[in-house]
Amino acid sequence: MAWAPFLIDSACAAAFDHLHLHRLELDVFSFNSRALRAYERAGFVREGTRRAAVPDGEGWADDILMAMLDTEWRARSEIC
């Protein structure tokens, strides 16, 4: 079983179904491609990029800003 989709789904359910939030946002570093794909598959949308914002060894990595709205969560929940 893949844990990431289950945990992301559980966090979204708590945020939208129990806390009644309108928006859930996160940021993920560009070198974490597996997390980025997991968030995109879960329905998070890229909203922006903070270029060269995070130290990454000898260089710098981007900080990618993502979010999901309650309406997007409900639309996905109806499909599944």
C-alpha positions in Angstrom: 0.0 0.0 0.0 1.2 3.5 -0.9 1.0 5.7 2.2 1.3 9.1 0.6 -2.0 9.1 -1.2 -3.8 7.8 1.9 -2.2 10.4 4.1 -2.9 13.3 1.7 -6.5 12.2 1.3 -6.9 12.0 5.0 -5.5 15.4 5.6 -7.8 16.9 2.9 -10.8 15.1 4.3 -10.0 16.5 7.8 -9.5 20.0 6.4 -12.5 20.2 4.2 -15.1 17.9 5.8 -14.4 18.4 9.5 -12.8 21.8 9.8 -14.8 23.3 6.9 -11.8 25.1 5.4 -12.2 26.9 2.1 -8.6 26.4 1.0 -5.7 24.1 1.8 -2.2 25.1 0.7 1.3 23.8 0.8 4.8 24.2 -0.5 7.1 21.6 -1.8 10.7 21.8 -2.8 11.6 21.2 -6.5 14.1 18.4 -5.6 11.2 16.4 -4.0 9.7 15.2 -7.3 7.9 12.2 -5.7 6.0 14.5 -3.3 5.2 16.9 -6.1 3.7 14.1 -8.2 1.7 12.8 -5.2 0.2 16.3 -4.5 -0.7 16.8 -8.2 -2.4 13.4 -8.4 -4.3 14.3 -5.3 -5.7 17.4 -7.0 -3.4 20.2 -5.7 -2.8 22.9 -8.3 0.5 24.8 -8.8 0.0 28.4 -8.0 3.5 29.8 -8.1 7.2 29.2 -7.7 9.6 31.0 -5.5 12.7 30.6 -7.6 16.0 29.6 -5.9 14.5 30.0 -2.5 15.8 26.9 -0.7 19.4 25.9 -0.2 20.1 22.5 -1.9 23.7 21.4 -1.3 26.0 23.5 -3.3 23.1 25.3 -5.1 19.5 26.5 -4.8 16.2 24.8 -5.4 12.7 26.3 -6.1 9.9 26.3 -3.6 6.7 25.4 -5.4 3.4 26.7 -4.0 0.3 24.5 -4.4 -3.3 24.7 -3.2 -6.7 23.0 -3.4 -10.1 24.6 -2.8 -13.0 23.0 -1.1 -15.0 23.0 -4.4 -12.2 21.1 -6.1 -12.1 18.6 -3.2 -15.8 18.0 -3.4 -15.7 17.6 -7.2 -13.0 14.9 -6.8 -14.8 13.2 -4.0 -18.0 12.8 -6.1 -16.0 11.1 -8.9 -14.2 8.6 -6.6 
